[in-house]
Amino acid sequence: MKRDKLYNFLCSLVAVAAIWLAWLIAYVSVKNDYVIPSVGATFREMGRLLGQAAFWRAFGGTVLRTVEAFFLSFALGLVLSLCALLSGRARAFLAPVISLLRTVPTMALVLIFLLWTSPAAAPVLIAVLVLMPVFYASMLAALDEVKNEYGGLARAFKVGRARRAALMYLPLAAPPVLGQMGATFSLGLKITVSGEVLSVTARSLGGMMQQAQGYLEIPRLMALTLLTVFVGFLFEAIFWLISKAIVRWRA
C-alpha cells in the first residue's frame, strides 16, 4: 500500500513537471509576454496579489458564491433524486428536465440571467443549474445501487418508503456521494468564476480576470487563474479528508 502511494505521488510530480516544461517551451517559442507570460513573472504577480486587500475581497466573494451554489445544488439534487427513487413517474418527468439542463450552453444562461438578475446573482444561478444535474445523477445512481441491494429486504419487513429512504438508502449511499463532492465543488468554482468573467461581477476573481485581460496584464491574468486552480485543489483535498474520516467513523 505504501509503495502504491509513493508511486502515485511520483506520478503526480511528473505531471506537474510536464506542465511546467510545456509552459516553459511555449514561453520560449512565443517570446511575447502579452501572449504567454514567464513562470517567474506569473509567480511574482501572484505574490503581489496575495498582499492586496482587493484580492482577498474578490476571493471571499467568489468562494461565497461558489459555496451558495454548491449547497443549493446539493439540496435540490438530494430532493429530486429521492423523488425519482421513490416514484417512477417523478423519474420520468425529471429525465428530460435534467437532460435539458445538461445541454443548455453556459454562455446563453449568462446572457439570460444578466437580463433577469444582477451580475452578482447570475454566476450563482448558472452554477446551480450546472451542478444540480451532476448531484442528481451521482445521488440517484448511489441510491439505486443501495435500493437494488437492500430494497427487497426492506419490503420483506414492510418498512415504509419514507423510512427506507431516511434510515437505509441515504446513509448507505452517502460514502460514494461524499467521495465526489470535492470534484463537484471544483467544477462549481470553475463555473462561478466563468460566470463572473462574463458578467463582469464586482469584487470577484472573475471580475479581476476580466479587468486584467482588458488592460493586457497577462501575468496578472495567469496568476489569478493559477490561484483559482490552487483553491480548487485545496477544497478537493478538504472534501477528500472529510469523506475518508466519515468512512473510518462508520467502519
Secondary structure, 3 states (H helix, E strand, C coil): CHHHHHHHHHHHHHHHHHHHHHHHHHHHHHCCCCCCCCHHHHHHHHHHHHCCHHHHHHHHHHHHHHHHHHHHHHHHHHHHHHHHHHCHHHHHHHHHHHHHHHHCCHHHHHHHHHHHCCCCCHHHHHHHHHHHHHHHHHHHHHHHHHHHHHHHHHHHCCCCHHHHHHHHHHHHHHHHHHHHHHHHHHHHHHHHHHHHHHHCCCCCHHHHHHHHHHCCCHHHHHHHHHHHHHHHHHHHHHHHHHHHHHHHHHC
